[in-house]
């Protein structure tokens, strides 16, 4: 029976361009016998740019913190749309926002089948205040792209990385004991707890505390899974 490895992207699969190239080589070998899924907070548009730039592959791609599940050909297998009233949670912060846009699964502006709110901050101070609010409320379903520091992508709060992993396990008949996860952020904590979870060595200590162990790279964990060392 196949094993499934699920990796976060930013700060985990991609820590640098060199590490990404190394991971690409090892995970290609891994997928000869096992299955691999990337689970990211990024939306389709941002992540597709990464796929085109770095030419890596996975059996499945989970985006927007588990709100969209794609197969290897980027066909949608599952989608969680955004509650229209969710944005009201942040109404006290509207004066700090330059704009708010509703975005669909393919990164396009839309009025239906919304999967994210794209928020543009007025300035860095506004960003800091809003992030502090999100962390205080334990809202982790957001993503910032380094190339756009004043842009925040917020996805459905009811979706999570665990759900897409479970969907894949059912599709491919993979038992829970054969599922391994690795990540470095707070939005990875759920899947680290639920499955055989490992933290990146660069992760904060409270994230490491919920994991079974830590690794310097996804490639190293993949190799240990292949050789049945974990």
Helices and strands as residue ranges (DSSP letters): E 4-8, H 17-30, E 35-39, H 44-54, E 60-63, E 68-71, E 76-79, G 86-96, E 97-103, E 116-121, H 124-136, E 142-145, E 148-155, H 161-171, G 176-178, E 179-183, G 186-188, H 189-194, E 196-200, H 205-208, E 213-215, H 218-226
